[in-house]
Amino acid sequence: MLRHLAMTAVAATIAATGASAETLRYATARDVYGLDPHAVTDSFTNIFTHHIYEPLVRYNADLKVEPALATSWEVIEPTRVRFKLREGVKFQGGQDFGADDVQVSLMRAVDPKSPLRGNLPGLKAVEIVDDLTVDLILEGPTPLLNNYLTNIFIMDKGWLEEHNAVAPIDASQGEEGYTTNNANGTGPFKLESRRPDALNVLVNYEGWWDTPQHNLTRIEHTPIGSDATRVAALLSGEIDLIEPAPLQDADRIDGTEGVHMLQNPGLRSIMMGINMGDELVDGNVEGNPLKDLKVRQAMYHAINMDLIRDRIMRGKSRVTGSLIAPEVKGFTEAMDERLPYDPEKSKALLAEAGYPEGFAFNLNCPNDRYVNDEGICQAMAAMLAQGGFQPRLVTEPRQMHFQKVDNHQVDVFMLGWATLPMLDGFSVLSAMLATPGGEYGTFTPKGYSNPKVDELTHAVATEIDEEKRLAMMQEALMLAKADIPWLPLHQQPLSWAARDSVEIPQAADDLVRLWYAKITK
């Protein structure tokens, strides 16, 4: 009955909006956090807002950096980079784009209260040279500056001021403002309407400065949390593109006339973070056994990732010992080696650490964020129990899960990381392994700190010599690997499905860029 009602709602929405040949009806497992491009680090929300807002430079379909709102850039001195801005660009509300918009947007993104501040480390100030020229003032040489900038979108200064929205908000903490449900960008699509958790409608922005490679006039984005309902909507013709497509339905989708799967290797590494603070969040022993390396090694030995790959992931995932994918700069084969699956070794290590009967802790996972996330965690909970632990599985919607992660209210927790927007191992070092402070360590597990990793991370941030930089990055990643603050699982596969009339490139970062999509007759 619930499935029937959900399908009826989807059909009614589509009928009411009058889909045409150039309308792309797009369904995902969840809604965006909102439309403020600086309010969250969530990559799904950021790529959706990228249809409305634009950065100074962007990734193309091949993940190469190219000009966007900036046409050129020049290193004036190691800590000053000058950007020439594109002339004649207008925001969707009719305002002219210029240097003051860049200044207020970049400083809004790096404000101490902004959750996005870690995505543009080292920016001290933005100086206006003239109406179409800005200088970015940096704390030191920044070899990944353009990679960072691909994910920092430009907003209109006057519009922000008019709506009392210059100060940033943090959507992951439930904060909202005018920019949550309203938008005014320079991108290929503009917002027509938004009904949170129901329907987001974008329409083609005819005043876009670029030459469209898409032929869409309208995008209707419908969040459909149920895998079965999402697949049924695609197969019935009510939806044109779904992401993700459940792996267990891949054969059925490919076997249905008029639709097909889009599957490729992905960059997103799935891992479990481990609380190394002084106390467990919810345990049954004094102190925190997870601070002991032997206990973390025991946890590693208890997990059978080959079985999870074969049974839960239908053979489509890539088991890994690394926190970054092979395609990401900084990867080495040595990083990819895993501790072997050995539940008896797990029990022995627990006994050596003083916990022969194990101990209780919460295993926190989202149930609507990653491919088969809940199924993976159910399997891991059983494996950890067989390895001598007493895990208590907690699965929740992503917003509840990540609020707990952000506030360190978790003991062992799932996180996925695709090294965006950098596509570089420094992403993991700076955000997930560095001791928290400033823009560093935003997602570092509580209690983890390795001074040598910090030293190398800060050196990597400003090293211009590529060979030296790569060597330091690899050394830091290997040091952290030995500490096991994170237990790596796998790189999840890309899994979308579409009607045969939809043409869309599938990049390894798993981000849906509909400005490259076409609907054919």
C-alpha positions as CSV (number, residue, x, y, z in Angstrom):
1,M,0.0,0.0,0.0
2,L,2.8,2.4,0.9
3,R,4.6,1.7,-2.3
4,H,1.4,2.3,-4.3
5,L,0.8,5.6,-2.6
6,A,4.4,6.7,-3.2
7,M,4.1,5.8,-6.9
8,T,0.8,7.6,-7.2
9,A,2.4,10.8,-5.7
10,V,5.3,10.6,-8.2
11,A,2.9,10.2,-11.1
12,A,0.7,13.1,-9.9
13,T,3.7,15.4,-9.5
14,I,4.9,14.6,-13.0
15,A,1.4,15.0,-14.5
16,A,0.9,18.3,-12.8
17,T,4.2,19.8,-14.1
18,G,3.5,18.8,-17.7
19,A,6.7,17.0,-18.7
20,S,7.9,17.5,-22.3
21,A,10.5,16.0,-24.5
22,E,13.1,18.4,-23.1
23,T,12.1,17.9,-19.4
24,L,14.5,15.5,-17.5
25,R,12.8,13.8,-14.6
26,Y,15.5,13.0,-12.1
27,A,15.1,10.9,-8.9
28,T,17.6,10.4,-6.1
29,A,17.4,8.6,-2.8
30,R,17.3,11.9,-0.9
31,D,16.8,15.6,-1.1
32,V,19.5,18.3,-1.1
33,Y,20.2,20.0,2.3
34,G,19.1,23.3,0.7
35,L,20.2,25.7,-2.1
36,D,22.8,27.7,-0.2
37,P,26.1,26.8,-2.0
38,H,28.3,27.5,1.1
39,A,26.1,25.8,3.7
40,V,27.3,22.2,3.5
41,T,30.2,20.0,2.4
42,D,27.9,17.3,1.1
43,S,28.9,16.6,-2.5
44,F,25.4,15.7,-3.7
45,T,24.0,19.0,-2.5
46,N,27.0,20.9,-3.9
47,I,26.7,19.4,-7.4
48,F,22.9,20.1,-7.4
49,T,23.5,23.8,-6.5
50,H,26.3,23.8,-9.2
51,H,23.4,23.8,-11.8
52,I,22.4,27.2,-10.4
53,Y,25.7,28.7,-9.2
54,E,29.1,28.7,-10.7
55,P,32.8,28.8,-9.5
56,L,35.7,30.8,-10.9
57,V,37.0,27.6,-12.5
58,R,35.2,24.3,-13.0
59,Y,35.8,20.6,-13.8
60,N,34.7,19.6,-17.3
61,A,33.2,16.2,-18.2
62,D,36.7,14.7,-18.1
63,L,37.5,16.2,-14.6
64,K,40.0,18.7,-16.0
65,V,40.0,22.2,-14.7
66,E,38.8,24.9,-17.1
67,P,37.8,28.6,-17.0
68,A,34.3,29.4,-15.8
69,L,33.5,32.8,-14.2
70,A,37.3,33.6,-14.4
71,T,38.8,33.6,-17.9
72,S,42.5,33.5,-16.7
73,W,44.7,33.6,-13.7
74,E,48.3,34.5,-12.9
75,V,50.6,33.9,-9.9
76,I,51.8,37.5,-9.2
77,E,53.8,36.3,-6.2
78,P,53.7,33.0,-4.2
79,T,50.9,34.4,-1.9
80,R,49.0,36.5,-4.5
81,V,47.1,35.0,-7.4
82,R,45.3,37.3,-9.8
83,F,42.1,36.3,-11.5
84,K,40.6,38.0,-14.6
85,L,36.8,37.8,-14.5
86,R,34.4,37.1,-17.4
87,E,32.8,40.2,-18.8
88,G,29.1,40.5,-19.6
89,V,27.9,37.8,-17.1
90,K,24.6,38.4,-15.4
91,F,23.0,36.7,-12.4
92,Q,19.6,35.2,-13.0
93,G,17.9,38.1,-11.2
94,G,19.4,40.5,-13.7
95,Q,22.3,41.8,-11.6
96,D,25.8,42.3,-13.2
97,F,28.5,39.9,-12.1
98,G,31.8,41.5,-10.9
99,A,34.7,41.6,-8.5
100,D,32.6,42.5,-5.4
101,D,30.5,39.4,-5.8
102,V,33.7,37.3,-5.9
103,Q,35.0,39.0,-2.8
104,V,32.0,38.5,-0.7
105,S,31.4,35.0,-1.8
106,L,34.9,33.7,-1.2
107,M,35.1,35.3,2.2
108,R,31.6,34.0,3.1
109,A,32.8,30.5,2.2
110,V,35.9,30.7,4.4
111,D,34.2,32.5,7.3
112,P,35.1,30.7,10.6
113,K,31.4,29.7,11.0
114,S,31.2,28.3,7.4
115,P,31.2,24.5,7.1
116,L,32.9,24.9,3.7
117,R,35.9,26.8,5.1
118,G,38.1,23.6,4.9
119,N,37.5,23.5,1.2
120,L,39.5,26.7,0.6
121,P,42.4,26.5,3.1
122,G,44.9,29.3,3.2
123,L,42.8,32.1,1.8
124,K,43.4,35.3,3.9
125,A,41.7,38.0,1.8
126,V,40.3,38.9,-1.6
127,E,41.4,42.3,-2.9
128,I,39.6,44.0,-5.7
129,V,41.9,45.4,-8.4
130,D,39.1,46.6,-10.7
131,D,35.5,45.6,-11.5
132,L,36.7,42.5,-13.3
133,T,39.9,41.6,-11.5
134,V,40.6,40.2,-8.1
135,D,43.7,39.1,-6.2
136,L,43.4,36.2,-3.8
137,I,45.8,36.7,-0.9
138,L,47.1,33.4,0.5
139,E,48.9,32.4,3.7
140,G,51.4,30.6,1.6
141,P,51.9,28.9,-1.8
142,T,48.8,26.8,-2.6
143,P,49.4,24.2,-5.3
144,L,45.8,23.1,-5.3
145,L,44.2,26.5,-5.4
146,N,42.2,25.9,-8.6
147,N,41.1,22.5,-7.5
148,Y,39.7,24.1,-4.3
149,L,38.0,26.9,-6.3
150,T,36.0,24.4,-8.4
151,N,33.7,23.9,-5.4
152,I,33.3,27.5,-4.2
153,F,30.4,29.1,-6.0
154,I,29.8,32.8,-6.5
155,M,26.7,34.6,-5.2
156,D,25.4,38.1,-5.8
157,K,26.6,40.5,-3.1
158,G,23.5,42.8,-3.4
159,W,21.1,39.9,-3.3
160,L,22.8,38.6,-0.2
161,E,22.7,41.9,1.5
162,E,19.0,42.5,0.5
163,H,18.0,39.2,2.2
164,N,20.2,39.5,5.2
165,A,22.2,36.5,4.1
166,V,25.8,37.6,4.0
167,A,26.6,35.5,7.1
168,P,27.0,31.8,6.4
169,I,24.7,29.1,7.7
170,D,25.5,25.4,8.5
171,A,22.8,23.2,7.0
172,S,24.2,20.0,8.5
173,Q,23.3,21.4,11.9
174,G,19.7,22.2,10.8
175,E,20.3,25.9,10.2
176,E,18.2,27.6,7.6
177,G,18.0,31.1,6.0
178,Y,16.6,32.8,2.9
179,T,19.3,31.1,0.8
180,T,18.0,27.6,1.8
181,N,15.0,27.7,-0.5
182,N,15.8,30.6,-2.8
183,A,18.6,31.0,-5.3
184,N,20.2,33.5,-7.7
185,G,23.2,32.3,-9.6
186,T,24.9,32.7,-13.0
187,G,24.7,29.0,-14.0
188,P,22.9,27.1,-16.8
189,F,19.6,26.6,-14.8
190,K,17.6,28.7,-12.5
191,L,15.2,27.8,-9.7
192,E,11.5,27.7,-10.6
193,S,10.3,26.2,-7.3
194,R,11.3,24.1,-4.3
195,R,9.3,21.9,-2.1
196,P,11.7,20.3,0.4
197,D,11.7,16.5,0.3
198,A,9.1,16.6,-2.5
199,L,10.2,18.4,-5.7
200,N,12.8,20.8,-6.9
201,V,12.2,22.3,-10.4
202,L,15.0,24.0,-12.4
203,V,14.5,25.7,-15.8
204,N,16.9,26.6,-18.5
205,Y,18.5,30.0,-17.9
206,E,18.5,31.6,-21.4
207,G,20.9,34.4,-20.3
208,W,23.7,32.0,-19.4
209,W,27.0,33.2,-20.7
210,D,28.2,29.8,-22.0
211,T,27.1,27.7,-25.0
212,P,24.8,25.0,-23.7
213,Q,25.9,21.4,-24.4
214,H,22.6,20.1,-23.1
215,N,19.1,20.4,-24.7
216,L,17.1,20.5,-21.5
217,T,14.5,23.1,-20.8
218,R,13.4,21.8,-17.4
219,I,14.7,19.5,-14.7
220,E,12.3,18.0,-12.2
221,H,14.2,16.5,-9.3
222,T,12.1,14.2,-7.0
223,P,13.6,12.6,-3.9
224,I,12.4,9.0,-3.7
225,G,13.8,7.3,-0.6
226,S,12.6,3.7,-1.4
227,D,14.9,1.8,-3.7
228,A,12.0,-0.3,-5.0
229,T,9.8,2.8,-5.7
230,R,12.6,4.6,-7.4
231,V,13.3,1.7,-9.7
232,A,9.6,1.2,-10.4
233,A,9.3,4.9,-11.4
234,L,12.1,4.4,-13.9
235,L,10.8,1.2,-15.4
236,S,7.2,2.6,-15.7
237,G,8.5,5.6,-17.6
238,E,7.6,8.2,-14.9
239,I,11.3,9.0,-14.2
240,D,14.1,9.4,-16.8
241,L,17.2,9.1,-14.6
242,I,17.8,7.6,-11.1
243,E,20.8,7.8,-8.8
244,P,21.7,5.6,-7.2
245,A,20.3,2.5,-8.9
246,P,20.3,-0.4,-6.4
247,L,22.9,-3.0,-7.3
248,Q,20.5,-5.8,-6.7
249,D,18.2,-4.5,-9.4
250,A,20.9,-4.1,-12.1
251,D,20.1,-7.2,-14.0
252,R,16.4,-6.5,-14.0
253,I,17.0,-2.9,-15.2
254,D,19.3,-4.0,-18.0
255,G,16.8,-6.7,-19.0
256,T,13.9,-4.2,-19.4
257,E,13.4,-2.6,-22.8
258,G,14.0,1.1,-22.9
259,V,16.2,1.5,-19.9
260,H,19.8,0.7,-19.1
261,M,22.3,0.8,-16.2
262,L,25.3,3.2,-16.0
263,Q,28.0,1.5,-14.0
264,N,31.7,2.4,-13.7
265,P,34.5,2.3,-11.0
266,G,34.1,5.2,-8.6
267,L,36.5,7.4,-6.5
268,R,34.5,7.4,-3.3
269,S,36.1,5.4,-0.5
270,I,33.9,4.1,2.2
271,M,35.4,3.7,5.7
272,M,34.7,3.5,9.4
273,G,36.0,6.3,11.7
274,I,37.0,5.3,15.2
275,N,36.6,7.4,18.3
276,M,39.9,7.7,20.0
277,G,38.8,10.1,22.7
278,D,39.1,9.5,26.5
279,E,35.6,7.9,26.8
280,L,33.2,5.9,24.7
281,V,30.1,7.8,23.7
282,D,27.9,4.8,24.7
283,G,29.9,1.9,26.1
284,N,29.8,-0.5,29.0
285,V,33.4,-0.2,30.3
286,E,35.4,2.6,31.8
287,G,37.5,4.8,29.5
288,N,37.8,4.0,25.8
289,P,39.3,0.7,24.6
290,L,39.4,2.1,21.0
291,K,42.4,4.2,22.0
292,D,44.5,1.0,22.0
293,L,46.0,0.2,18.7
294,K,45.6,-3.6,19.4
295,V,41.8,-3.1,19.7
296,R,41.7,-1.2,16.4
297,Q,43.7,-3.9,14.7
298,A,41.3,-6.5,16.2
299,M,38.4,-4.6,14.6
300,Y,40.2,-4.6,11.2
301,H,40.9,-8.4,11.4
302,A,37.2,-9.0,12.2
303,I,35.8,-7.5,8.9
304,N,35.5,-9.8,5.9
305,M,35.4,-7.3,3.0
306,D,35.6,-10.0,0.3
307,L,32.3,-11.4,1.6
308,I,30.7,-7.9,1.7
309,R,31.9,-7.3,-1.9
310,D,30.5,-10.6,-3.1
311,R,27.2,-10.7,-1.2
312,I,26.2,-7.1,-0.4
313,M,27.9,-5.3,-3.3
314,R,27.1,-7.9,-6.0
315,G,30.8,-8.0,-6.9
316,K,30.8,-4.4,-8.0
317,S,32.9,-2.7,-5.2
318,R,36.7,-2.6,-5.0
319,V,38.0,-3.8,-1.6
320,T,40.7,-1.5,-0.4
321,G,43.2,-0.9,2.3
322,S,43.6,2.8,1.3
323,L,41.6,5.9,2.1
324,I,42.0,7.1,-1.5
325,A,41.2,5.4,-4.8
326,P,44.0,4.4,-7.2
327,E,43.0,7.2,-9.6
328,V,43.6,9.9,-6.9
329,K,47.0,11.6,-6.7
330,G,49.1,10.2,-3.8
331,F,47.9,6.5,-4.1
332,T,50.5,3.7,-3.8
333,E,50.1,-0.1,-3.9
334,A,51.5,-0.3,-0.4
335,M,48.5,1.8,0.9
336,D,46.1,-0.8,-0.6
337,E,47.3,-3.7,1.5
338,R,44.8,-4.8,4.1
339,L,45.1,-6.7,7.4
340,P,43.8,-10.2,6.7
341,Y,40.4,-11.3,7.7
342,D,41.0,-13.4,10.9
343,P,38.3,-13.4,13.6
344,E,40.4,-15.6,15.8
345,K,43.3,-13.1,15.6
346,S,40.7,-10.4,16.5
347,K,39.7,-12.3,19.7
348,A,43.3,-12.8,20.6
349,L,44.2,-9.2,20.2
350,L,41.2,-8.2,22.3
351,A,42.3,-10.5,25.0
352,E,45.9,-9.1,24.9
353,A,44.4,-5.6,25.3
354,G,42.5,-6.7,28.4
355,Y,39.0,-7.3,26.9
356,P,38.6,-11.1,26.5
357,E,34.8,-10.7,26.6
358,G,34.9,-7.7,24.3
359,F,33.0,-4.5,25.1
360,A,29.9,-2.6,23.9
361,F,29.9,0.4,21.6
362,N,27.6,1.9,19.0
363,L,28.2,1.2,15.3
364,N,26.7,4.3,13.6
365,C,25.7,4.2,9.9
366,P,23.5,6.2,7.5
367,N,20.7,4.2,5.7
368,D,20.2,6.6,2.8
369,R,23.6,8.0,1.8
370,Y,26.0,5.4,0.3
371,V,25.4,2.3,-1.9
372,N,23.9,-0.4,0.3
373,D,25.1,1.4,3.4
374,E,22.7,-0.2,5.8
375,G,23.3,-3.7,4.4
376,I,27.1,-3.2,4.8
377,C,26.7,-2.2,8.4
378,Q,24.4,-5.1,9.3
379,A,27.0,-7.5,7.9
380,M,29.8,-5.7,9.8
381,A,27.9,-5.8,13.0
382,A,27.6,-9.6,12.7
383,M,31.3,-9.9,11.8
384,L,32.5,-7.8,14.7
385,A,30.4,-9.9,17.1
386,Q,32.1,-13.0,15.7
387,G,35.4,-11.3,16.3
388,G,34.7,-10.8,20.0
389,F,33.1,-7.3,20.1
390,Q,29.7,-6.3,21.3
391,P,28.5,-3.8,18.6
392,R,25.1,-2.1,18.8
393,L,24.0,-1.2,15.3
394,V,22.5,2.3,14.8
395,T,21.3,3.2,11.3
396,E,19.6,6.5,10.7
397,P,18.9,9.0,7.9
398,R,21.9,10.8,6.7
399,Q,21.1,14.2,8.4
400,M,20.8,12.6,11.9
401,H,23.9,10.5,11.2
402,F,26.1,13.3,10.2
403,Q,24.9,15.6,12.9
404,K,26.3,13.0,15.3
405,V,29.5,12.7,13.3
406,D,30.0,16.4,13.3
407,N,29.5,16.6,17.0
408,H,31.6,13.5,17.8
409,Q,28.7,11.7,19.3
410,V,29.8,8.4,17.7
411,D,32.2,5.6,18.5
412,V,32.6,3.8,15.2
413,F,30.9,5.5,12.2
414,M,30.6,5.2,8.5
415,L,31.9,8.0,6.2
416,G,32.5,8.1,2.4
417,W,35.1,10.4,0.9
418,A,35.8,11.0,-2.8
419,T,38.6,13.6,-2.3
420,L,36.4,16.3,-3.7
421,P,37.0,18.9,-4.9
422,M,40.7,18.4,-4.9
423,L,41.0,14.9,-6.5
424,D,44.2,14.7,-4.4
425,G,45.4,12.8,-1.3
426,F,45.8,16.1,0.5
427,S,42.0,16.1,0.8
428,V,42.2,13.2,3.2
429,L,45.2,14.5,5.1
430,S,43.8,17.9,5.7
431,A,40.2,17.0,6.5
432,M,40.4,13.6,8.0
433,L,43.8,13.0,9.5
434,A,45.2,16.4,10.7
435,T,44.8,17.5,14.3
436,P,41.7,19.7,14.3
437,G,42.4,23.4,14.2
438,G,41.3,26.2,11.8
439,E,40.4,24.7,8.4
440,Y,42.2,21.4,9.3
441,G,40.8,18.2,10.8
442,T,37.1,18.9,10.1
443,F,36.3,15.2,10.0
444,T,39.3,13.8,12.0
445,P,38.1,11.2,14.5
446,K,38.0,12.5,18.1
447,G,41.2,12.0,19.9
448,Y,43.4,11.2,16.9
449,S,46.6,13.3,16.5
450,N,49.9,12.4,15.0
451,P,52.5,15.2,15.1
452,K,54.5,13.8,12.2
453,V,51.3,13.5,10.0
454,D,50.5,17.1,10.9
455,E,54.0,18.3,10.0
456,L,53.9,16.6,6.7
457,T,50.3,17.7,6.0
458,H,51.1,21.4,6.5
459,A,54.3,21.0,4.4
460,V,52.3,19.4,1.5
461,A,49.8,22.3,1.6
462,T,52.5,24.8,0.4
463,E,55.0,22.6,-1.5
464,I,55.2,23.6,-5.1
465,D,57.8,21.0,-6.2
466,E,55.5,18.1,-7.3
467,E,58.0,15.3,-6.6
468,K,58.7,16.5,-3.1
469,R,55.0,17.1,-2.5
470,L,54.0,13.6,-3.6
471,A,56.7,11.9,-1.5
472,M,55.6,13.8,1.7
473,M,51.9,13.1,1.0
474,Q,52.6,9.4,0.6
475,E,54.7,9.3,3.8
476,A,51.9,10.9,5.8
477,L,49.2,8.6,4.4
478,M,51.3,5.6,5.3
479,L,52.0,6.8,8.8
480,A,48.3,7.4,9.4
481,K,47.4,4.0,7.8
482,A,49.5,2.3,10.6
483,D,47.6,4.2,13.3
484,I,44.1,3.0,12.0
485,P,42.0,6.1,13.0
486,W,40.0,5.0,10.0
487,L,39.2,1.4,8.9
488,P,39.0,1.4,5.1
489,L,36.3,-0.8,3.4
490,H,36.0,-0.3,-0.3
491,Q,35.6,2.1,-3.2
492,Q,31.9,2.0,-4.0
493,P,30.8,1.6,-7.6
494,L,29.0,4.2,-9.6
495,S,25.4,3.0,-10.2
496,W,22.9,5.0,-12.1
497,A,20.1,4.0,-14.4
498,A,18.4,5.9,-17.2
499,R,15.9,5.6,-20.0
500,D,17.6,5.0,-23.4
501,S,16.5,8.5,-24.5
502,V,18.9,10.0,-21.9
503,E,22.5,10.7,-22.8
504,I,24.8,11.7,-19.9
505,P,28.5,11.3,-19.2
506,Q,29.3,9.5,-15.9
507,A,32.5,10.9,-14.3
508,A,34.4,8.9,-11.7
509,D,33.5,11.4,-9.0
510,D,29.9,10.1,-9.1
511,L,28.4,13.6,-9.6
512,V,25.5,14.1,-11.9
513,R,26.2,17.1,-14.2
514,L,22.9,17.6,-16.1
515,W,24.3,20.5,-18.1
516,Y,26.0,17.8,-20.2
517,A,22.7,15.8,-20.5
518,K,20.6,15.4,-23.7
519,I,17.2,13.8,-24.3
520,T,17.0,12.2,-27.7
521,K,13.8,11.3,-29.5
